[in-house]
Amino acid sequence: MKSVSGKDFIKLLEKKGWELRRVKGSHHIYAQAGNLFRISVPVHGNAPLKLGLQKHLMKIAEIDESEL
């Protein structure tokens, strides 16, 4: 699986209709209308997300590996 940075993952979320609700420190909190889940994406410059976290966020946001 290709590892992406927090900044790149945020771009994917916004294409899927997720909206930025707030920022607390380096964590950007996203929500989607009609969805109970919230997604917290750590943005640490261009550092890649850890694979376990990335897979979990992709599952919640319904992002396929081919979209990376």
N, C-alpha and C positions, 0 to 999 in steps of 0.2 A: 504494500500500500504506500502511496506517495504521501509523505508528510507535508503539511502546509502550515504557514504561519497563522497567527491569530488574525492578522489583518486580511489575509487572503480568505480565511474561513468566514469572516464577517461579510465580505463581498458576496460569497455564495449564499449566506443566510438572507441578505437583503434581496437577492434575485428571487428567492423562494417566498418572499412576502413577509419576512420577519422584520420587526421594527425595533429600533433602539429605544429602550424605556429609560435607562439611567446608566451612569458610569460611576463606579465606586473604586477609586484607585486605578488599578490596571485592568479591572474586570468590567467588561461591557455586558450589560444585561439586556437580552432580547426577548420579545414576546410576539405572539401572533394572534390576531383576532380569531376567536372561536376555539382557541387551543389552551388547555389548562397548563401546559408546560412553559417554563421559563428556561432560557439557555444563557449560561454565564460563560463568556469567552475571555480567557486571559490574553491580553495583548502586551507582549514584552518585546517591543521592537520588531525585528524580523525573525525572532527565535521560533523554531517550529513547535507546534503542539506535540505533546507526548501522544504516542499512538493509541494508548488505551482511552485517553480523554477524547481524542479525535473520533475514534470509533463510536464512543458513547454519544457524543454530540451529533454525529452523522445519523445515528439511529433515531434520535429524538426529532431531528429536523427533516428526516426522510430524504437525506442526500445520498445518492448512489456513488460508489467509488469511481465510476466512469465520469462523473461530473467534476472531479478534482482537477 
